[in-house]
Amino acid sequence: MRRKGMILLLSAVLVLAGACGQADAPQSDEQTETAAEASAGETDFSKMKADSSLDLQYATQFTVDYYGEYTYITIADSQKILLVPEGAAEPENVPDDVLILQQPLDHVYLVSTSAMDLVCACGSLSNITLSGEEQDGWYVQEAADAMADGSLVYAGKYSMPDYELILGSDCDLAIENTMIYHNPEVKEKLESLGIPVLVEYSSYESDPLGRLEWIKFYGALFGREEEAESFYDAQLAKIEPLLDKEASGKTAAVCAIDSNGQVTVRRPGDFITKMISYAGGTYAIEDAGQDESNSSVLTMNMEDFYAQAKDADILIYNGTISDEISSIGELTAKNELFSDFKAVKEGNVYCLSHEFFQQTADSCSLISELYDIFNGIDAEHTYLTRLE
């Protein structure tokens, strides 16, 4: 199926036919040129055409195209990556703005913690040898176990990597998230040492199923496309029955209180609020004020939050961006206005576990838990704890 292999086979057949004295039809100039390139072991990327593309249902921040045996990836319409399979030659005439990566990529420095769960889910943990998170900071059990047995080693956080360790570990790729743009000198230093840097944009997906679909990105990167596709399809199958249900009519607000007493909320339309929608609920916050940043978390004063969220049926305290709380008393102690919220009066207050931030591959489970809450289904949950 591979183009290079087919060309070499064609060339061999033509040579054999000539040796046997068989009369073949004259070759066209194009056939002659292609055969000559193949026999010389050359591939001109500028003349190659994509023969297929990865089917994406929800993700918008990356694409994957296949050029025969080569894989071409774009990220956020700005990063371009060409994956060269093990044993294959690097194509000629690849544009200068394309990052060329030779597979296998099996000494990777993973700094983006939200990516680890997807990497593990497609069976590629063994490709990650360096971590940007220490052992006690992992809520992905496979990663914590790998650090315990020494197969995964801490190499410094994104802003202060251990360059000597990274360089001495034959690192073939660093996977960062967009936080690296706050420390561009780190990215430049890694690249100056010959370590390519890839910046993943899964956090820019506004749909939780789009974030989940980044497992296909890692499947392509590490040659685990089938495993990634299988996992993704199985996760979607868990919530497909819920998507056809009628809306519950319930509203929910998601918040946390920062150190200044301000309320942090999810931006309307972000991935958490989309989860609420998939579960049959409605996000209570319609206007979180003007903010030109790309952050999915916005800040409001308590009075504005009260005006929009006091009648919400469900109140969820966001433990992924603040310390978790274990009781309604802790919530009202943060601000007495919470005592007047409908959800507080009726005992419909929940805390979202801080562990969820790293559980990207388990997004559909949280959607299912939200569905239970909106529909009064009593079930044991992993990420949402009801507060008393």
C-alpha positions in Angstrom: 0.0 0.0 0.0 2.9 2.3 0.6 3.7 4.5 -2.4 7.5 4.0 -2.1 7.1 0.3 -2.0 4.9 0.2 -5.1 7.3 2.4 -7.1 10.2 0.1 -6.2 8.2 -3.0 -7.2 7.2 -1.4 -10.5 10.8 -0.5 -11.2 11.9 -4.1 -10.4 9.2 -5.5 -12.8 10.3 -3.2 -15.6 14.0 -4.2 -15.2 13.1 -7.9 -15.1 10.9 -7.6 -18.3 13.8 -5.9 -20.1 16.2 -8.6 -19.1 13.9 -11.3 -20.5 13.7 -9.5 -23.8 10.0 -8.7 -23.4 8.7 -5.8 -25.4 7.0 -3.2 -23.2 5.0 -0.1 -24.2 7.2 3.0 -24.1 7.2 4.7 -20.7 6.0 8.3 -20.4 8.3 11.0 -19.3 6.5 11.1 -15.9 6.9 7.3 -15.4 10.6 7.5 -16.3 11.2 10.4 -13.9 9.3 8.7 -11.0 11.2 5.4 -11.6 14.5 7.3 -11.6 13.6 9.0 -8.3 12.6 5.8 -6.7 15.7 4.0 -7.8 17.8 6.8 -6.3 15.8 6.5 -3.0 14.4 10.0 -3.3 11.0 11.4 -2.4 10.0 14.9 -3.3 7.5 16.2 -0.7 6.5 19.1 -2.9 5.0 16.6 -5.5 3.3 14.4 -3.0 -0.5 14.3 -2.6 -2.5 13.4 0.5 -4.3 10.1 -0.2 -6.5 10.2 3.0 -7.2 12.2 6.1 -8.1 11.3 9.7 -11.9 11.6 10.3 -12.5 14.0 13.2 -16.0 14.5 14.6 -15.5 17.3 17.2 -11.9 18.4 17.4 -11.0 21.6 15.6 -7.5 22.3 16.7 -5.6 19.7 14.7 -5.8 17.8 11.5 -4.0 14.6 10.3 -3.4 13.8 6.6 -1.6 10.7 5.2 0.8 11.0 2.3 1.4 7.3 1.7 3.6 6.2 4.5 4.1 9.7 5.8 1.8 11.5 8.3 1.3 15.2 8.1 -0.2 17.0 11.2 -1.3 20.6 11.7 -2.0 22.1 15.1 -4.1 25.3 15.4 -3.3 26.1 11.8 0.1 27.2 12.8 2.3 24.2 13.7 3.1 21.8 10.9 4.6 18.4 11.6 5.7 15.6 9.2 6.1 12.2 10.8 8.6 9.9 9.1 8.1 6.3 9.8 10.9 4.1 11.2 13.2 3.0 8.4 11.8 5.5 5.8 13.9 8.2 4.2 13.2 11.8 5.0 11.5 13.4 2.0 13.2 16.2 0.0 11.9 19.7 -0.4 10.0 19.8 2.9 9.1 23.5 3.7 11.3 25.1 6.4 8.3 25.7 8.6 7.5 22.0 8.9 8.8 20.2 11.9 10.2 16.8 10.8 10.0 14.0 13.4 11.4 10.6 12.9 9.5 7.7 14.4 9.6 6.0 16.8 9.3 8.8 19.3 10.2 6.8 22.4 12.1 9.3 24.6 9.5 12.1 25.0 9.5 14.8 27.6 5.8 15.4 28.4 5.1 18.7 30.1 1.4 19.0 29.3 -0.2 17.1 32.2 -3.7 17.0 30.7 -2.2 15.0 27.8 -1.0 12.1 29.9 -4.3 10.5 30.3 -4.9 10.3 26.6 -1.3 9.0 26.0 -2.0 6.2 28.5 -5.4 5.5 27.0 -3.9 4.8 23.6 -1.2 2.6 25.0 1.8 5.0 24.6 3.0 5.6 28.1 6.2 3.7 27.3 7.0 6.4 24.8 7.2 9.0 27.6 10.4 8.8 29.6 10.6 12.4 31.1 7.9 14.2 33.1 7.1 17.8 33.7 5.2 16.8 36.9 6.5 15.1 40.0 5.2 11.8 41.2 2.9 13.2 43.9 1.4 15.6 41.4 0.0 12.9 39.1 -3.6 11.8 39.4 -3.1 9.5 36.4 -2.3 6.3 38.2 -0.2 4.8 35.3 2.0 7.9 35.3 2.5 7.8 39.1 3.4 4.1 38.9 5.9 4.7 36.1 7.6 7.3 38.2 7.7 5.0 41.2 9.4 2.3 39.2 11.8 4.7 37.5 10.7 4.3 33.9 9.4 7.9 34.0 11.7 10.5 35.5 11.0 14.1 36.6 12.8 16.5 34.4 11.6 19.8 35.7 8.4 21.9 35.2 7.8 23.8 32.0 9.4 27.0 33.1 12.5 25.4 34.6 13.4 22.2 32.8 16.5 20.2 33.7 18.4 20.7 30.4 21.3 18.5 31.3 19.0 15.6 32.2 16.9 16.1 29.1 19.9 16.3 26.8 21.5 13.2 28.4 18.3 11.2 28.1 18.3 11.2 24.3 15.1 13.1 24.3 13.6 13.2 20.8 10.6 15.5 21.5 9.2 17.8 24.1 5.4 18.1 24.3 4.3 21.4 25.9 1.0 23.2 26.4 0.4 26.8 25.6 1.8 27.9 28.9 5.3 27.6 27.3 4.5 30.8 25.4 4.8 32.7 28.7 8.4 31.5 28.8 9.5 31.5 25.1 13.2 31.4 26.1 12.6 27.8 27.4 11.3 26.7 24.0 14.1 28.5 22.2 16.7 26.8 24.5 15.3 23.3 24.0 15.3 23.8 20.2 18.9 25.2 20.3 19.9 21.9 22.0 18.4 20.0 19.1 15.2 19.0 20.9 12.1 19.6 18.9 9.2 21.2 20.7 5.5 20.5 20.0 2.8 22.7 21.6 -0.5 20.9 22.0 -3.8 22.9 21.9 -6.3 20.5 23.3 -7.2 23.1 26.0 -8.5 25.3 23.1 -11.2 22.8 22.3 -14.5 24.2 23.5 -16.2 20.8 23.2 -15.3 18.1 25.7 -15.7 15.5 23.0 -13.2 17.5 21.0 -10.7 17.4 23.9 -11.3 13.7 24.1 -10.7 13.3 20.4 -7.1 14.5 20.9 -6.4 10.9 21.7 -6.4 10.4 17.9 -3.6 13.0 17.7 -1.5 11.0 20.1 -2.4 7.8 18.3 -1.0 9.3 15.1 2.1 10.7 16.8 3.0 7.3 18.4 1.7 5.0 15.7 -1.3 3.9 17.8 -4.1 5.0 15.5 -6.2 1.8 15.9 -6.0 1.9 19.7 -6.9 5.5 19.8 -9.9 5.1 17.5 -11.2 2.1 19.4 -10.9 4.0 22.8 -12.7 7.1 21.4 -15.5 5.1 19.9 -16.1 3.2 23.2 -16.2 6.4 25.2 -18.8 8.0 22.9 -20.9 4.8 23.1 -21.2 5.4 26.8 -23.1 8.7 26.4 -24.9 8.3 23.1 -28.1 7.1 24.8 -28.0 10.3 26.9 -27.7 12.7 24.0 -31.1 11.6 22.7 -32.9 12.2 26.0 -35.1 15.3 26.6 -33.5 18.1 28.5 -34.1 18.0 32.2 -35.1 21.6 32.5 -32.5 22.0 35.4 -30.0 24.8 35.5 -26.5 24.6 37.0 -23.8 27.2 38.0 -20.1 26.3 38.3 -17.9 28.5 40.5 -15.0 28.8 42.9 -13.8 31.6 45.2 -10.3 32.9 44.7 -8.0 34.3 47.4 -9.4 37.8 46.8 -12.9 36.7 47.5 -13.8 37.0 43.8 -15.9 34.4 42.1 -14.3 32.4 39.2 -16.8 30.9 36.7 -16.6 29.0 33.5 -16.9 31.0 30.4 -20.3 30.4 28.7 -19.8 27.9 25.9 -16.6 26.3 27.3 -16.1 22.6 27.6 -17.5 22.3 31.1 -20.7 24.1 30.2 -20.9 21.9 27.1 -20.9 18.9 29.4 -23.8 20.4 31.3 -25.6 20.8 28.0 -24.9 17.2 26.9 -26.2 16.0 30.2 -29.5 17.8 29.6 -28.9 20.8 31.8 -28.6 24.5 31.1 -25.7 26.7 32.3 -27.0 29.5 34.5 -24.4 32.1 33.7 -25.3 33.9 30.5 -23.1 37.0 30.9 -19.7 36.8 32.6 -18.6 40.3 31.6 -16.2 41.4 28.9 -12.9 39.5 28.7 -10.7 39.3 25.6 -8.5 36.5 26.8 -8.7 32.9 25.7 -9.1 31.6 29.2 -12.1 29.4 29.9 -12.2 30.8 33.5 -13.5 34.3 34.2 -13.8 36.4 37.3 -17.0 38.1 38.6 -17.8 40.0 41.7 -20.2 38.2 44.1 -23.1 40.5 43.5 -23.1 39.9 39.8 -22.7 36.1 40.3 -25.6 36.2 42.8 -27.9 37.9 40.4 -27.4 35.2 37.8 -26.9 32.1 39.8 -29.0 32.4 43.0 -31.9 30.5 41.4 -29.8 27.8 39.8 -31.1 24.3 40.6 -27.5 22.9 41.0 -24.4 24.6 42.3 -21.0 23.0 41.5 -17.9 24.2 43.3 -15.0 23.8 41.0 -12.2 22.0 42.8 -10.0 21.9 39.7 -9.0 25.6 40.1 -9.4 26.0 43.9 -9.0 23.9 47.0 -11.9 21.4 47.3 -14.5 22.0 49.9 -16.2 19.2 51.9 -19.4 20.8 53.2 -22.0 23.5 52.5 -20.7 25.2 55.7 -17.3 25.7 54.1 -19.1 27.3 51.1 -21.2 29.7 53.1 -18.1 30.6 55.2 -16.5 31.9 52.0 -19.4 34.3 51.4 -22.7 34.5 53.4 -24.6 35.3 50.2 -24.4 31.6 49.3 -26.9 30.9 52.1 -29.6 32.5 50.0 -28.9 30.4 46.9 -31.7 28.0 45.9 -29.3 25.1 45.4 -27.9 25.7 48.9 -31.3 25.8 50.5 -32.3 22.6 48.8 -29.0 20.8 49.4 -28.1 20.5 45.7 -24.5 21.5 46.1 -21.6 19.5 44.7 -17.8 19.7 44.5 -15.9 18.8 41.4 -12.8 16.8 42.2 -9.4 18.5 41.6 -8.3 15.2 40.0 -10.6 15.8 37.0 -8.2 18.3 35.4 -5.9 15.4 34.4 -8.6 12.9 33.5 -9.1 14.1 29.9 -9.8 10.5 28.7 -12.7 10.2 31.2 -14.8 13.2 30.1 -17.8 11.1 29.2 -17.9 9.8 32.8 -18.4 13.3 34.1 -21.2 13.9 31.5 -22.9 10.8 32.9 -22.5 12.0 36.5 -24.1 15.3 35.5 -26.9 13.5 33.8 -27.6 11.6 37.1 -27.7 14.8 39.1 -30.0 16.6 36.7 -32.4 13.6 36.7 -32.3 12.7 40.4 -30.6 9.4 39.9 -28.8 8.2 43.0 -25.5 6.6 42.0 -21.9 6.4 43.1 -19.8 9.1 41.4 -16.1 9.6 40.9 -15.8 13.3 40.2 -18.9 15.0 41.8 -19.4 14.8 45.5 -22.7 16.0 47.1 -22.0 18.3 50.0 -24.0 18.2 53.3 
